[in-house]
Structure formats: structure tokens, C-alpha cells
């Protein structure tokens, strides 16, 4: 299945997401807890999709979303408050915490299917 980057700074949530993705047959990259660590991973690893917690401690994930846009890698925001997502990203998929695993897995399946329908070219 897909290689999915997880960016989540809360250990328990990161582990739950990792297990959920692995149970769905995906390969997990990370979880990463900061913008800097994620940038380093993206320079070394092939990623097909990313799950991004909006708030990473004192920083936000938006520098990563800009980088993913440039790389044409789709991503899903995961947030405790949808109001934390700036207008420029409101068209992106977002899942509010708490969420059900089936909702996340379904959204991933939809984004990957969309990428495949574009001739294998991954777009965000």
C-alpha cells in the first residue's frame, strides 16, 4: 500500500495513528514531531501521502504543507480545532480530533485513488 508520513507531536496519538495505518496495510514514515525533523525526512524518504497535526508544540505545520504542495504530495490535516487552518488551506482535507479510524482510512483511500486516477501522478 502507501508510504504515509505522520507528523504528530503527541506520543499517544502518534502511536495510535501508526497502528491504525499499519493495520490498514500502509507503511508509516515517522512519526515526526517538528517541522525541522519532517523537512529532513522528506529530503531522504519517498512519501506518497502525509497526515499533519496542525499544531506541533509552539509551531504550526504549515511550512510542511507548503513543501508538500511543491512536491505534489497530498496531505490531510488533523486538528483539534478547524479554525486553526488558514484560509489558503481550507480546500485541503481536514479531520477533527477526536476522529474515528475508519474516517482517516477512508480519506486516505480517497486521496490515493484521486492520485492514481491522474495517471499515477501524485497531487495534493
N, C-alpha and C positions, 0 to 999 in steps of 0.2 A: 504494500500500500504506500502511503505518502510519508515523506520525511517532514515532520512538523516541528517547528521551533516553538518552544514555550518560554514566554517571558513573564515571570510571576515572582514577586519578592516575598510572598508569604509561604513559608516552608510547607505547611499542611496542604494548602491549596495547590501548590506546585506538585506535590506528590499525588494528590487526588487526580489532577489533570493528567499527569504522566500515566498513571494506572489506567485511567479511562481511555486514553489514546492507545495505549498498548493493548488493552482488551479489545479495542475496535480494529486491531491489526496494523496500526501505524507505528512508525519508528519515531522516537522522540529525540530531538536535539535540545539540550539543556536539561532542566530549566535554568534560565539565566535570570539574574536579579537586578541588573543595572543596564543602563544604556551603553556604557563603555564595554562591558563584558559581551553584550549582544553584538555590538559592532565587530568585535574581534572574532566571534563565532561566524558571523555572516561572511567574513573575509576568508574563512577556512572551510566552511561546510556548505554543501548543497542543500537548500531548503526549498520545499515546494509550497509551504503554507506556514503562517505564523499565528499563534494565539497571543495577544498582547494585553496584559493588565495595564490599564491606563496610568495608574499611579504606582510608581516604584520608589517607595520611601519619599524622599524630598523632591524627586524628579518625576517627570512625565515621560511617557513612551513615544511621544510624537517625533523626536528625531529618528527613531527607528522606523516609524511608519513612513516618513519621507524617504528614507533609504530603501525600504521595501517597494515603495512606489517606483523609484528609479530602477529597481531591479525587476520590476513587473512580477513581484511575488504577492499573491493575495494574503490577506490577513483579516482576523476577526478581533475586535476589541472586546475585552472582558472587563466590566466595570461595576462598581457598587453604586455609581450614580451616573446616569446617562448625560446629565448636564455638564459633566466634566469633559465631554468631547467637543472640540471646537467646530464651528460651522463648516470649515473646509473638509472635515471628515465625517459629517453627518450622513453622507451617502454610503459609507462603509458599513459592513455588517457589525453589529454590536450585540452582545449578550449581557444582560444584567445579572449580577450576583444577588442572591443565590440562584443557581441555574440547575437544570436537570441535565444529566449526562447525555440523554438522548437528543436534547436540543443542540448541544455543542456538536455531537457526532453528525447530526442531520445537516447542520450549517456547513461543516467541513465537507461533507459529501457533495453538497450543492456547489460550493466554490470549486472543488476539484473537477466536478462534471462540467462546469462552465469553462474551466481552463482547457479541458480535453476537447470540448466542442469547438474551441478556437484553433483546432489543429495541433493540439499539444503545446501551444504557446501559452505559458502561464501569464495571466494578467491579474492585477489586483482590482 
